[in-house]
């Protein structure tokens, strides 16, 4: 990293997230509220809400919802210089509450889902201290080649690389295919976020030892393994060996929906790293606090509201 590099570049998806009003079950005539979501967009807004200069590389559709999303994001704290308008529909996701859990349905085929890579990836990443990439855009049919190109270009230019595994069972034919794709990118990563569900998709143990299986034998990185409301494990890996390991439990909160917790965690930790914070115990506390704030509300976190994430940094 050079002295001239600063801020965060977040790369990935933007979606239109639909929620039934008041969290009721879906029946004929149900009313819905919509919010702009997507893993990358959530991360970018969290980092920006915590005062960091943040740019977003993403696709936005040209349909009505895409127009509204573009207006909303452009008026917000995230720099949208690299937001690409694609002549396609917006990706839609639908939150479905159930008696004992929740699930999501997604309509992304034929939509603008993902991002558009500029002609020169090196020029794109060069000004930034951090570039953050997302596993949801890693499948071949989305942006696999582009994700690797960005990770490689960032490393060559001295930009730190952050990556969130974001494993989805419906995106990968086999655990082996997912592991291979991860290996192609993780070799460049300095900061790694992995949920225990992601590790299950990869077919490995949901433990620090399992994570090490994904990394080159001589790799060095900081890794966070999240597990919902259970303990988060944070690791410092030096030359393939775990040299520091801490655990911390997220603060208690009233859960409206678990959507976006991992994105909040990543966005807050990235903001803290960009702010010069490197202590792993402090970082895991910051991430857990942001995750707890995210699940307490439906839709994007409002930095002006008081709550678990008030005065986070």
PyMOL commands that set and color helices and strands:
alter all, ss='L'
color gray80, all
select helices_A, chain A and resi 21-23+39-49+64-74+121-125+135-137+144-156+169-171+175-186+196-201+208-214+261-274+280-295
alter helices_A, ss='H'
color red, helices_A
select strands_A, chain A and resi 8-11+15-20+32-37+54-61+83-86+92-97+102-107+130-134+160-164+191-195+221-226+231-238+241-249
alter strands_A, ss='S'
color yellow, strands_A
deselect
rebuild
show_as cartoon
